[in-house]
Every structure is written in structure tokens, then in C-alpha cells.
Amino acid sequence: SLIAERERDPRRARILNEMAAGELGHRHRLEARLTELGIPIPDPGTIRVPRWTRLQARIAPVEKLLAAREAAEDWEVTDLYRRPTGDEATDQLLTEIREEEDSHSEAVSRLRLEGSASPSPAQHRLNRILGREKWHQLGSGWISGAIYGANDGLAAVFGIVSGVSGATGGSHFVLTAGMAGAVASALSMATGAFLAERSEAEVAHANVERERAEIASQPDEEREEVSLFYQLKGLDKAYADELAAHLSKDPATMLQVQVTEELGGASSGGSPAQAALAAGLSTGLGALVPVIPFFFLTGAPAVIAAAIVSLLAHFLVGAAKSLVTLRTWWAAGLEMTAAGVIVGGATFAGGILFKL
């Protein structure tokens, strides 16, 4: 249901909600069987979806979530519900549930492969029309950008701090270089995010205006597009053509339909100021971590403290990235930490090699 809340296509959202309802039905049937066998049912209040998993469901790309859900359905079909229990009635129930889970797995697979499967005649024709309109653009959220901003700031400035520390033995020059790198990284990310988000808003506005112009200059083709969209939703061709012809009588209504169906809505993305603030702050905070010890220490103690806090921050940022990638948090954290060790070690060795 968490994935369905993020799905913009009403049909796909309905399918996902129906699957969620089916899973709830499985739970009730299993609980009823446990009651019949005199086995206590766990308190629902003690069984919760982990917060990390809920965050992943709200942040990670929908296609990645569907892929993970498909893998889970396959495991339930091929492993969980195939384990014999020694009780005939229970095994029969598990067989029935397994068959339903198999249909769920196929449904998720179809949702994932819709874009790559052999298109229907209507989809094929629609793809040909849309293929001539190369100006469509897709946006992205700022949350993943903030995570990767912290990653970039931390990695870049840790490299600077390590290199200058190797060259100077951890002198006060490290603080100067580190702060300069942190400020430069934060400002660069902030301005880049601001310009990218504003460009997305400009592109969205241009897309709507171009759609408006196409409705005026190519009314027949735009009417066919609308008909094809409705045919893909299940309407027969005659009725879809009639509906499209009726909508085309009002250009404003036609534009609204095309913006919704073809562009996925008139959303112009996020706020440029919000994106700049998120990217700048996350990059700046990540970049400050390796510098902090040098506010209080110099020499070897500062270098050692910077390495410890930086590698710990690498682990935390890597774990945070798993919200987007759906990897296990500890594996993503360890991978990021290993990358930090490589960057820090290489730049520190380089600093020693080119010592002033």
C-alpha cells in the first residue's frame, strides 16, 4: 500500500492496493488456522514494518520497490509456502495461498515489464507519436540529492584534509584548506541544485506551452493521442475516438487532458530554493565533518581524530544511501567506509610523497 500511494497511474495503484488487500486476507486466513490449532497469535501491535523499510518505501524509486516486491513474492511462492507442516489442512491452506501469491508475483512482473513488453497496436501507435516529441522531461526529488550531496561533500573534503595532513603533518593549514573546500563544495552544490530545479520548472512550463501549440497546429494527431490513451485504459476504439472528439471541442480541456495523460501532470518539480538549501546544507555538513577535529587539535592527534570521525560519517552516509538503493544499510555503510579508506589513504600517501 505504501508503494500504491506513490503510484501516479490509477490503474497500477489499484492493482497494488488489490494485492495489499489480498495479503491482508492471507494474514486473516493464517490467523484463523492458528486459532483452530490452539496456537497463540502474536499481538499485531508487536509486529511492525521496520522504520527503515518504511522510509525506503517512501523514498526509493518505485521501479526498484517493485523489483524488490517481485523478489519477495517469488521467495514466498518457491520457499515459504512450500514448506510442509505435517498437518494436511494447514498444508492445503498454504497451497491455496501459494497459488494466490504466484498470481501476485506475475502481476508485479507485468507492472515492471509493461514498458519493455511487446506493445499492443494502440501502445505501438502511441509510442510512435510520442517518439516525435523529444521534449518530454522527467524530474527527481531532492531527498536523494541531499543524501548524495552529503556523500560528495564528505568524500571530497576528506580527500583534501587527508592530502594536506600528509603534506604538512596536520598543521593549521589543514583547517584553512578544509574550510575552503567545504565552503566551495557547499556553494557549488547549492547553485547547481538551484539552477537544475529552475531549469526543470522552465522545461515543464515550456512542455505545457508546446502541448498547447500542438493542439492548435495538429488537432487531428492530438485527438488521436487522447483516443489511444483511453484505449490503453480499456475503452474500445469507437468510444475512445468519440470521447477524444468531444474533448477536442474545448482546447483548454484538451490541454488539461494531454498534460495529465502525456506529461504526467503539470507539476514543475520542486522549489529551486528548497533544492539549493537541501543540497548546500547537506554538502556543507558532510564537508565539515573531516575539518572539525582541526578546530581543536593539530598534528597527529588531529589527523587520527579526523580519520575516525570521517570514516564513521562515511558509514552513516552509506547507510542513508540504502534508502534510495534498497540495499541493506550495513552493506551500503561498509561499502562507503571502504571507499573512504581508499580515498583517505591515497590522498594521505600523495601528501607525504609531495610533502612541502
N, C-alpha and C positions, 0 to 999 in steps of 0.2 A: 504493500500500500504506500510505503514511503517513495518508491520509485514511481508509482502511478501519479502521485501528487506533483511530480516534476515533469511528467509527460504532457506535452502540449497537444499531441494528436488525440482527440477524444476517443477514437476507436481503440487505439493502443492503450490508453488509460483505462478504458472499460475492460479490456481483456486482462490487464494486470490486476484490476480490482476483483474481477471474477476469480482469478487464480488465488488471490488472497482470501476470498470468501471460501474457496474450496479447501485451502489449507486449514482454515478455522474449522470447517466441517470435519476434516481428518482428526483434528485435535479432540473435538467433541466425541467422535466415534471411539477413539482410543481411550478417552477418559471413561466412557460408558463401559467399555470392555474391562478396564481395570477395576471399576466398581463391581462388576459382576464377579470378578475373580477375588474380590476382597482385598485388593491391593490399594493402599492409600494413594490418593492423587496429590502430587506436590501443590503447595499453595501457589496460585497464579502470581501472587504478589512477590514471591521469591524468584520468579523466572522473568528476567527482563532482557531485552536486546541490549548488548553492551553499548555504552555511550559512544565508544569509538566507532562501532559499526553503524550506529545511527548517524554519526557525523559523516561517515563515508557515504551513506545513502543520500545525504543532503548536499554533498559537495562534489563527489566523483562524477565523471561523465556518465550519462545514462547508459551508453553502449557498453561501458566497462561493467556497470552494475548488472546489465542483462547477461553479459558473458559469465559473470560470477554466479548469477542465479541459475543459468543453464547448467553450469558445472555442478551446482548443489543438487539440482533436480536429477541429474544423471547419477550422482552418487546415491541419492535416496532410492532410485529405481534399481540400480545394479548391485547395491550393497545393503543398505539399511533395511529395506522391506523384504529382502530375500533371506534374511537370517531365520532359520526355523526356531520355533519356540517350544516345540513338543506338545503344544495344545492345538488341536485341529481347528477349533472355532477361531482362535486368535490368528493362526496361520492363514485361514480363509479371509479374515478381515484385512490382514497385511497384503494379501494378494490383490484384493479389490482396490486397496489404497495405492498399491504399486501401479496398477493399470491406470489409475487416475493421474498419478504423478508422471507416468510416461506421457500422457497427453499434455500435461503442463510443460514438460521438457520440450515437446515438439512445438508447443505454442510459443515458448520463449525463443526457440531456434528460428521459427518463422519470423518473429519480430526482428531478430537480429539480421536475418538474411533477406529481408524484404527489399532492401536497396540493391543487393547483388544478385538476387534470383532473376530468372528469365522473366522479363516484363510481360504483362498482358498487353493486348493490342492497344488498349486505352493508355496504359502506362508508357508503352513504346512511343506512341504518337505524342504524348505529353512531354516525354523526355526530349524528343526532337525539337519541340517548340522551345522548351526551357533551355535547351542546349545553345540556342542562338542568343540567349540573354545572359551574357557572361558577367553582368554587373552585380549579380546577387552576392551578398557577403554574409558571413556568419560572425557572431560576436562571442565573447567569452566573459566569464565572471572575473571579479577582481580578487576573490579569495585565493585561488590558486596562484595568481600573480603575486600576492603578498607573501605566500609561502616561498615561492621561487625567488622573490626579492630578498628575503632574509637569507636564503641559501647563497645567492650571488654576493651579497654584502659580506657575509661571514667568510666565505671562501676567498674572495679577493683580498680583503684586508688581512686575513690570517696569513696569506702568502706574503703580503707586504711586510707585516710585522716580523714574520719568521726570517725573511731575507735580510732586513735591516738589522735584526738582532744578531744574525750570523756575522754580518759585516762589522758591527760596532760593539758586539759583546753585551748588548742590552742597554745601551746608553740612552740619554734623554732624546736622542734623535729618533728613536723608535716611536715615541709619543707624537712627535711632530709629523712624522711620515704617516703613522697610523691614523691620526685625526684628519690629515689632509685627504687620505684615501677614503675614510669614512664619509666625510662631507661630500667629496666628489662623487662617490658611488650613490649616495642618497639623492643628491640633486639630479644626477644623470637618470636614475630610475624614475624619479618623480616627474621630471619633464617629459621623459619618454612615454610614461603611462598617460600623462595628461594629453599629449599630442595624439597618441594612439586612440584614446577614448573619444576625443573630439573629432578625429577623422572618422571613427565609426559612426558617430552621430551625423556627420555630414554625408557619409555614404548612405545611411538609412534614409535621410531626407531626399537625397538625390534618387534613390531607388523608387521612392513613392512618386516623385515628380516624373521620373521616366515611365513608370507604370501609367501615370495619368496621361502622358503624351502618347503612349502606345494605344491606350483605349480610344483616344481621339483619332489617331492616324491608322490604326489597324483593328478596327472594331470586330471584323469577322474572325480574325485569329484569336483575339482576346476572348470573344464569346465561345470559341471552340475550346480554349483553355479551361474556362469555367465549366463547360459541359464535361470535359474529360475528368476534371477534379471530382465532380459529382458522380460520374460513372465509377470512379475508383472507390467511392464511398458506398457503392452498391445500387445506385439508381440505374434503371435501364436507359439506353441511349436516347430513346424518344422523349422520355420525361426529362432527362438531363438537358437535352437540347432546348426543350420548351422552357425549362426553368432559366437556363442561361439567356435565352432570348428575352424573357420577361425582365431579368435583372439588367440587361444591357440597355433598356429604355431609359434608365436613370444613371448617368455617368458617375455620380457620387456614390451610389450604391454599388455599382460595378467596381469602382476603385476600392471600396471597403472590402468587398469580397476577394478581390485579387490580392490586396495587401495581406489579408488573413490567410488565404489558401496558398499563395505563391511565395510570399515573403515571411510567412510565419508570424505575422502581426506587424504593427507599426513601431515596435519598440526600437528606440535609438541607442540601446545599450545603457551602460551605467553613467554615473556622473563623472565628468573629467576630473573635477576637484576631488571627489572621493577616491578615484583611482590613483591620482597623484599622491594624495595623503597616505593611502594604504601602501603603495609601492615605496614612497620615500621613507615613511616611518619604519616599515619592515626592513628595508635595506639598511637604513641608518642604525637601527637597533642591532641587526645582525653584525654590521661592520664594527660597532663599538665594542663588542664582546672581547676580541683579542687585545684591544687597547687598554681596557680597564685596569689590569694589573700595573701598567706603567704610570698610572696616576699616583701610585703609592710606592712603587718599588723600581729599582734599576738593577742591572746586572743579571747574573744567573737566576736569582730568585724570581725576578720579573718574567724572565723567559720561560721558566718552568711553570709558573702560575698561569701565564698566558696560554701555554700549550694545554694545560689541564682544562681550563675553562672553555677554551676554543673547541677542543675535541668533545667535551660534554655538550656544548651547544651544537656541534655537528650532529651528534646523535639525536638530539631533540628535534632539530630541523628535519633530519631524515625521517624520523618517526612521523612528523607532521605531514611530510610529503605523501605518506601512505594513505592520507585522507583522500588524495586525488588519484593515486595509482592503484589503490586497493591491495597493496602488498601488506604483509604482516608488519606491524610497527617496529618490532625489534630487528627484523631483517633489513628494513629500509634504514633504520637508525645505524646499524652496524656498517652497512654499505657506505653511508655518508661519512661515518667516522673513519673508515679505511681510506676514503678519498681525502679527508683532511690530513691524515697521517702522511699520505703521499705528497700532497701539496706542501705541507709544512716542512717535511723532511727535505724535499727537493730544493725549496727556496732557501732553507737554512743552510744547506750544503753549498748552494750557489753563493750565498752571502759570505760564507767562510772563504770560498775559493777566490772571490773578488774583493776580499777584505781591503778596506781603505788603508 
